[in-house]
Amino acid sequence: MRVATEGDGRGMRRAGRGAGRLAACLILSGAGLVAGFVAGPARAGDPVGVAYLERRIARPNPVNNEDPVPADEGLRGAELGLRDSNATGRFVGLSFALQSAVVEPGADIRAAFSDLLARTGNPRFVVVNAPAADLLALADAPEAKDVVFLNIGATDTALRDGECRKRVLHVIPSRAMLTDALVQLLVFKRWTRILLVSGPEAGDGLYAESLRRSARKFGARIVAETKFDARGADLRDSALREFALATRGPEHDVVAVADEAGEFGTNLVYNTEAPRPVVGTQGLSPAAWGRAVEAWAAAQLQQRFRKLAGRTMDPVDWAGWMAVHAVGEAAVKLKSGDPAAIAALMLDPTFEVGGFKGRALSFRAWNGQLRQPLYLLWPGAVVGTAPVEGFLHRSTDMDTLGLDRPESACKAFGG
């Protein structure tokens, strides 16, 4: 275990990549060493403990010399959230501490979670950057009955639907929210005829299905669908021919791509049979955050993150920051480090928190999803923000994105 001070500017370093090995480190607040988290009611002066748990996942090699997904994606955001929470908390006599663990592909995440509990005294708030199956395994663990999990990595709509869990809050937007944001903009621009190209992976299929649902919801139409598998092809040489065939079809306004792993979507741009915009996982893409986001003092958050991490803040980083920031905001509002009171406030429908998005954000009472505006991004620019003007809702237009209360089958929250 490597220990680093919270204020040393270097943050936490990842451990080696050996299978099953855990990377763990303590971030300290103030001048004193935080040796662990205290179970039960917090004593005056005890830090509020937050844990970060990540499953490292295998990713394909990026094409076209694109930057790979950062190895510290999500964790750096949580570190910045800790710094911000400590900066605010000191005015009311509160401090916060963060401990992290990263498990390699194939390792047992439940064992890593149990190890965190044993070493830290049962933290009540755990930020999870892991696939849906891992998140469910953690939420269903007997030792997790008092833990609030904050999901920053799994976009699966099912986690906000029939597979929801009572004490799981979703900071990252769902696929349904992302595709709703995209289709709202397409409908607003009257680009309602969509030709859909999807990859062979399970996530690609889920994104494509979400896009179909969003099209039905807002009155757009999938005019044709095709599958594309980039394996075995060198798209740098063959993209012009390959994609002309894949995008040949009925008259359409846009080509939507479902390629979550980034295996071919970037090469689709400017290689379609007809001169049409590419939207979806590549091209014009919906996201919770991006390099070009600057409004509502977001530039300040971007600069602080770049100073900490030495790189751009991406959507998972923002979600990691937001998760820890939400815990800190709840504690500061209560002027209390009592984890039970903080958890109760975060789960309360009246709880609101800022996120540098120009609006108060809150967790949906029926499935734990953070309601939030989303961005429609092209590299270097924000094209639009959703909810898009004209899409109305009886309570808040932010609930036009993703599963609304009547649409969600989640019962864990009493809905």
C-alpha positions as CSV (number, residue, x, y, z in Angstrom):
1,M,0.0,0.0,0.0
2,R,1.3,3.4,-1.0
3,V,0.4,6.4,1.1
4,A,0.2,9.9,-0.3
5,T,-0.9,13.2,1.2
6,E,-4.0,14.7,-0.2
7,G,-2.3,18.0,-0.9
8,D,0.9,16.7,-2.5
9,G,-0.4,17.5,-6.0
10,R,0.6,14.0,-7.3
11,G,-2.6,12.2,-6.3
12,M,-2.6,8.4,-6.1
13,R,-0.6,6.0,-8.2
14,R,-1.9,2.8,-9.6
15,A,-0.4,-0.4,-8.5
16,G,0.9,-3.1,-11.0
17,R,-1.3,-5.0,-13.4
18,G,-0.9,-8.5,-12.0
19,A,-4.1,-10.5,-11.9
20,G,-6.0,-10.1,-8.7
21,R,-3.7,-7.5,-7.3
22,L,-5.2,-4.5,-5.6
23,A,-4.0,-0.9,-5.9
24,A,-4.9,0.9,-2.8
25,C,-3.9,4.2,-1.3
26,L,-4.9,6.7,1.3
27,I,-5.6,10.3,0.7
28,L,-5.1,12.4,3.8
29,S,-7.0,15.5,4.8
30,G,-5.5,18.2,6.9
31,A,-2.2,17.5,8.8
32,G,-3.2,14.1,10.4
33,L,-3.0,10.6,8.9
34,V,-6.3,8.9,8.4
35,A,-5.7,5.3,9.2
36,G,-9.1,4.1,8.3
37,F,-12.8,4.8,8.5
38,V,-14.8,4.4,11.7
39,A,-17.8,2.2,11.7
40,G,-21.0,3.4,13.4
41,P,-21.8,7.0,14.3
42,A,-19.0,9.4,13.5
43,R,-17.2,11.1,16.4
44,A,-16.5,14.8,16.2
45,G,-13.5,15.4,14.0
46,D,-13.6,12.0,12.3
47,P,-13.4,12.3,8.5
48,V,-16.3,11.2,6.4
49,G,-15.0,8.0,4.6
50,V,-15.5,7.4,0.9
51,A,-14.1,4.4,-0.9
52,Y,-13.4,4.1,-4.7
53,L,-13.6,0.6,-6.2
54,E,-12.8,-0.1,-9.9
55,R,-12.8,-3.1,-12.2
56,R,-10.1,-2.6,-14.8
57,I,-11.5,-3.8,-18.1
58,A,-9.7,-4.9,-21.3
59,R,-10.1,-2.5,-24.2
60,P,-9.3,-2.9,-27.9
61,N,-6.2,-1.0,-29.2
62,P,-7.3,2.5,-30.3
63,V,-7.4,3.1,-34.1
64,N,-5.9,6.0,-35.9
65,N,-3.4,6.7,-33.1
66,E,-6.2,7.9,-30.9
67,D,-5.5,8.4,-27.2
68,P,-6.3,5.3,-25.1
69,V,-8.7,5.5,-22.2
70,P,-6.7,6.9,-19.3
71,A,-5.6,4.3,-16.8
72,D,-6.7,6.6,-14.0
73,E,-10.1,7.5,-15.5
74,G,-12.7,8.0,-12.8
75,L,-10.2,7.9,-9.9
76,R,-8.7,11.3,-10.7
77,G,-12.2,12.7,-10.7
78,A,-12.9,11.2,-7.3
79,E,-9.6,12.7,-6.0
80,L,-10.7,16.2,-7.2
81,G,-14.0,15.7,-5.5
82,L,-12.2,14.9,-2.3
83,R,-10.1,18.1,-2.6
84,D,-13.2,20.2,-3.2
85,S,-15.1,18.6,-0.4
86,N,-12.3,19.2,2.1
87,A,-12.0,22.8,0.9
88,T,-15.7,23.4,1.6
89,G,-16.0,21.2,4.6
90,R,-13.3,22.9,6.6
91,F,-15.6,25.9,7.0
92,V,-18.1,23.8,9.0
93,G,-15.5,21.6,10.7
94,L,-15.7,18.6,8.4
95,S,-13.1,16.6,6.6
96,F,-13.2,13.7,4.1
97,A,-11.0,10.8,3.3
98,L,-10.8,8.5,0.2
99,Q,-9.4,5.0,-0.1
100,S,-9.3,3.2,-3.4
101,A,-8.9,-0.3,-4.8
102,V,-8.6,-1.5,-8.4
103,V,-9.1,-5.1,-9.5
104,E,-7.7,-6.6,-12.7
105,P,-9.9,-8.4,-15.3
106,G,-11.0,-11.8,-14.0
107,A,-10.3,-11.0,-10.3
108,D,-13.0,-11.2,-7.6
109,I,-14.4,-7.8,-7.0
110,R,-16.4,-9.0,-4.0
111,A,-13.1,-10.0,-2.4
112,A,-11.7,-6.6,-3.1
113,F,-14.8,-5.0,-1.5
114,S,-14.6,-7.2,1.6
115,D,-10.9,-6.3,1.9
116,L,-11.8,-2.6,1.7
117,L,-14.4,-3.1,4.5
118,A,-11.9,-5.0,6.7
119,R,-9.2,-2.4,6.2
120,T,-11.3,0.8,6.4
121,G,-13.9,0.1,9.0
122,N,-16.9,-0.2,6.7
123,P,-17.2,3.0,4.6
124,R,-20.8,3.9,4.0
125,F,-20.1,5.5,0.6
126,V,-18.5,3.5,-2.2
127,V,-17.9,5.0,-5.7
128,V,-18.0,2.1,-8.2
129,N,-16.4,2.2,-11.6
130,A,-17.2,-1.2,-12.9
131,P,-19.6,-3.1,-15.3
132,A,-23.2,-3.8,-14.4
133,A,-22.6,-7.4,-13.3
134,D,-20.0,-6.2,-10.7
135,L,-22.2,-3.5,-9.4
136,L,-25.1,-5.9,-8.9
137,A,-22.8,-8.4,-7.1
138,L,-21.6,-5.7,-4.8
139,A,-25.1,-4.3,-4.1
140,D,-26.4,-7.8,-3.3
141,A,-23.5,-8.7,-0.9
142,P,-24.8,-9.2,2.7
143,E,-22.0,-7.0,4.0
144,A,-23.3,-4.1,1.8
145,K,-26.6,-3.7,3.5
146,D,-25.7,-0.2,4.9
147,V,-23.5,1.0,2.0
148,V,-24.6,3.6,-0.5
149,F,-23.0,2.8,-3.9
150,L,-22.5,5.6,-6.4
151,N,-22.3,4.2,-9.9
152,I,-19.9,6.1,-12.2
153,G,-19.2,3.5,-14.9
154,A,-22.2,1.4,-15.9
155,T,-24.6,3.0,-18.3
156,D,-26.9,0.0,-18.5
157,T,-30.5,1.2,-18.5
158,A,-31.6,-2.1,-16.8
159,L,-29.8,-0.9,-13.6
160,R,-32.4,1.9,-13.5
161,D,-35.2,-0.4,-14.5
162,G,-36.0,-3.9,-13.4
163,E,-32.5,-4.6,-12.1
164,C,-32.3,-1.5,-9.8
165,R,-31.2,-1.7,-6.2
166,K,-32.3,0.4,-3.3
167,R,-28.9,1.9,-2.2
168,V,-27.4,2.3,-5.6
169,L,-27.3,5.8,-7.0
170,H,-26.3,6.4,-10.6
171,V,-24.2,9.4,-11.3
172,I,-23.3,8.4,-14.8
173,P,-26.2,8.8,-17.2
174,S,-27.9,5.7,-18.6
175,R,-27.8,4.7,-22.3
176,A,-31.5,5.7,-22.4
177,M,-30.6,9.3,-21.2
178,L,-27.8,9.5,-23.8
179,T,-29.8,8.4,-26.8
180,D,-32.8,10.5,-25.7
181,A,-30.6,13.5,-25.7
182,L,-29.3,12.7,-29.1
183,V,-32.7,12.0,-30.6
184,Q,-34.2,15.2,-29.1
185,L,-31.6,17.2,-31.0
186,L,-32.2,15.3,-34.2
187,V,-36.0,15.9,-34.0
188,F,-35.4,19.5,-33.2
189,K,-33.3,19.8,-36.4
190,R,-35.8,17.7,-38.3
191,W,-33.3,15.0,-39.0
192,T,-35.7,12.3,-38.2
193,R,-34.7,9.5,-40.7
194,I,-32.0,7.5,-39.2
195,L,-29.8,4.8,-40.8
196,L,-28.3,2.7,-38.0
197,V,-24.9,0.9,-38.1
198,S,-24.1,-1.2,-35.0
199,G,-21.1,-3.3,-34.0
200,P,-21.0,-6.9,-32.9
201,E,-20.4,-6.3,-29.1
202,A,-23.1,-6.7,-26.5
203,G,-22.8,-3.0,-25.6
204,D,-23.3,-2.1,-29.2
205,G,-26.5,-4.0,-29.2
206,L,-27.7,-2.3,-26.1
207,Y,-26.9,1.1,-27.5
208,A,-28.7,0.3,-30.7
209,E,-31.8,-0.9,-28.8
210,S,-31.7,2.3,-26.7
211,L,-31.6,4.4,-29.9
212,R,-34.6,2.5,-31.3
213,R,-36.5,3.2,-28.1
214,S,-35.6,6.9,-28.2
215,A,-36.7,7.2,-31.8
216,R,-40.1,5.7,-31.0
217,K,-40.4,8.0,-27.9
218,F,-39.7,11.3,-29.8
219,G,-41.1,10.5,-33.3
220,A,-38.0,9.7,-35.3
221,R,-37.6,6.7,-37.5
222,I,-35.0,4.0,-38.1
223,V,-35.2,3.6,-41.8
224,A,-32.6,0.8,-42.1
225,E,-30.1,-1.1,-40.0
226,T,-26.9,-2.8,-40.8
227,K,-24.2,-4.7,-38.8
228,F,-20.5,-4.0,-39.1
229,D,-17.7,-6.0,-37.7
230,A,-14.2,-4.4,-38.0
231,R,-12.3,-7.5,-36.9
232,G,-9.9,-8.7,-39.6
233,A,-10.0,-5.4,-41.6
234,D,-7.5,-2.5,-41.7
235,L,-9.9,0.4,-41.9
236,R,-7.1,2.8,-42.5
237,D,-6.9,1.3,-46.0
238,S,-10.4,0.0,-46.7
239,A,-12.8,2.4,-44.9
240,L,-13.9,4.2,-48.1
241,R,-15.1,0.9,-49.7
242,E,-16.3,-0.8,-46.5
243,F,-18.5,1.9,-45.2
244,A,-19.9,2.9,-48.6
245,L,-21.5,-0.6,-48.7
246,A,-22.5,-0.6,-45.0
247,T,-24.3,2.8,-45.3
248,R,-26.1,2.1,-48.6
249,G,-29.9,2.2,-48.0
250,P,-33.1,4.2,-48.1
251,E,-33.1,7.9,-48.0
252,H,-31.9,9.1,-44.5
253,D,-30.9,12.3,-42.7
254,V,-28.2,10.9,-40.5
255,V,-26.1,7.8,-40.0
256,A,-26.2,6.7,-36.3
257,V,-23.4,4.4,-35.1
258,A,-23.4,2.1,-32.1
259,D,-19.8,1.3,-31.4
260,E,-19.1,1.7,-27.7
261,A,-15.6,0.2,-27.8
262,G,-14.5,2.6,-30.6
263,E,-13.5,-0.1,-33.0
264,F,-14.7,1.5,-36.2
265,G,-17.0,4.5,-35.5
266,T,-14.4,7.2,-36.0
267,N,-13.6,5.9,-39.5
268,L,-17.3,6.1,-40.4
269,V,-17.2,9.9,-40.5
270,Y,-16.8,11.2,-44.0
271,N,-16.9,7.6,-45.4
272,T,-20.6,7.2,-45.7
273,E,-22.2,6.4,-49.1
274,A,-24.3,9.6,-48.9
275,P,-23.0,12.9,-47.5
276,R,-24.7,12.6,-44.1
277,P,-23.8,13.5,-40.5
278,V,-22.6,10.7,-38.3
279,V,-24.1,10.6,-34.8
280,G,-24.1,8.3,-31.8
281,T,-21.1,6.8,-30.1
282,Q,-18.9,8.7,-32.5
283,G,-19.4,11.8,-34.6
284,L,-22.0,14.0,-32.9
285,S,-22.2,12.3,-29.5
286,P,-24.2,12.7,-26.3
287,A,-22.2,12.8,-23.1
288,A,-22.3,14.0,-19.5
289,W,-19.1,16.0,-20.0
290,G,-16.4,16.8,-22.5
291,R,-13.3,18.9,-23.2
292,A,-15.3,21.6,-24.9
293,V,-17.7,22.2,-22.0
294,E,-17.1,25.7,-20.6
295,A,-20.4,27.4,-19.6
296,W,-21.7,27.9,-16.1
297,A,-18.1,28.1,-14.7
298,A,-17.3,24.6,-16.0
299,A,-14.0,26.0,-17.3
300,Q,-13.0,26.4,-13.7
301,L,-13.6,22.8,-13.0
302,Q,-11.8,21.8,-16.2
303,Q,-8.7,23.8,-15.3
304,R,-8.6,22.4,-11.7
305,F,-8.9,18.9,-13.1
306,R,-6.2,19.4,-15.7
307,K,-3.9,20.8,-13.0
308,L,-4.5,17.7,-10.9
309,A,-4.4,15.0,-13.6
310,G,-2.4,16.5,-16.4
311,R,-5.1,15.7,-19.0
312,T,-8.7,16.4,-20.1
313,M,-11.7,15.6,-17.8
314,D,-13.9,13.0,-19.5
315,P,-17.5,11.9,-18.6
316,V,-16.3,9.1,-16.1
317,D,-13.9,11.6,-14.5
318,W,-16.8,14.1,-14.1
319,A,-19.0,11.3,-12.6
320,G,-16.2,10.4,-10.1
321,W,-15.9,14.0,-9.1
322,M,-19.7,14.4,-8.9
323,A,-20.1,11.3,-6.7
324,V,-17.6,12.5,-4.0
325,H,-18.9,16.1,-4.4
326,A,-22.5,14.9,-3.7
327,V,-21.4,13.2,-0.5
328,G,-19.5,16.3,0.5
329,E,-22.4,18.6,-0.3
330,A,-24.9,16.5,1.8
331,A,-22.5,16.5,4.8
332,V,-21.9,20.3,4.5
333,K,-25.7,21.0,4.3
334,L,-26.2,18.9,7.4
335,K,-23.1,20.3,9.1
336,S,-22.6,16.7,10.2
337,G,-20.2,13.8,9.5
338,D,-22.8,11.2,10.5
339,P,-22.8,8.8,7.6
340,A,-26.4,7.6,8.3
341,A,-27.7,11.2,8.1
342,I,-25.7,11.9,5.0
343,A,-27.0,8.8,3.3
344,A,-30.6,9.6,4.3
345,L,-30.3,13.1,2.8
346,M,-28.8,11.9,-0.4
347,L,-31.6,9.4,-0.8
348,D,-34.2,12.2,0.0
349,P,-36.0,13.5,-3.1
350,T,-35.5,17.0,-2.0
351,F,-31.7,16.8,-2.1
352,E,-30.1,19.0,-4.7
353,V,-26.4,19.6,-5.6
354,G,-24.6,21.7,-8.1
355,G,-22.5,20.1,-10.9
356,F,-21.3,23.0,-13.1
357,K,-24.2,22.4,-15.5
358,G,-26.2,25.5,-14.8
359,R,-29.0,23.7,-13.0
360,A,-29.5,22.0,-9.6
361,L,-29.1,18.3,-10.0
362,S,-30.9,15.6,-7.9
363,F,-31.4,11.9,-7.7
364,R,-34.7,10.5,-9.1
365,A,-36.8,9.1,-6.3
366,W,-38.0,6.1,-8.3
367,N,-34.6,4.7,-9.5
368,G,-31.7,6.6,-8.0
369,Q,-30.6,8.2,-11.3
370,L,-29.0,11.6,-11.1
371,R,-31.1,13.9,-13.3
372,Q,-28.8,16.2,-15.3
373,P,-28.5,18.1,-18.5
374,L,-26.4,16.3,-21.2
375,Y,-24.2,17.7,-24.0
376,L,-24.2,17.0,-27.7
377,L,-20.5,17.2,-28.6
378,W,-18.4,17.3,-31.6
379,P,-14.6,17.3,-30.9
380,G,-13.8,20.9,-30.1
381,A,-17.4,22.2,-29.7
382,V,-20.6,21.8,-27.8
383,V,-23.3,21.6,-30.5
384,G,-26.3,21.6,-28.2
385,T,-27.5,20.8,-24.7
386,A,-30.4,18.5,-23.8
387,P,-33.1,18.7,-22.7
388,V,-33.6,20.5,-26.0
389,E,-36.0,23.4,-26.1
390,G,-39.6,22.4,-26.7
391,F,-39.5,19.0,-25.0
392,L,-41.7,19.5,-22.0
393,H,-42.4,17.5,-18.8
394,R,-45.1,17.9,-16.1
395,S,-42.4,18.5,-13.4
396,T,-39.0,19.1,-14.9
397,D,-37.8,18.8,-18.5
398,M,-34.7,16.9,-17.3
399,D,-37.0,14.0,-16.8
400,T,-37.5,13.8,-20.5
401,L,-34.1,12.2,-20.6
402,G,-34.1,8.5,-19.6
403,L,-36.7,6.5,-17.8
404,D,-39.5,8.6,-16.4
405,R,-41.4,7.3,-13.4
406,P,-44.2,5.6,-15.4
407,E,-41.6,4.0,-17.7
408,S,-39.4,2.5,-15.0
409,A,-40.0,-1.0,-13.6
410,C,-37.8,-0.2,-10.6
411,K,-39.5,-1.2,-7.3
412,A,-36.6,-1.1,-4.9
413,F,-37.2,2.6,-4.2
414,G,-40.8,2.1,-3.4
415,G,-42.1,3.0,-6.9
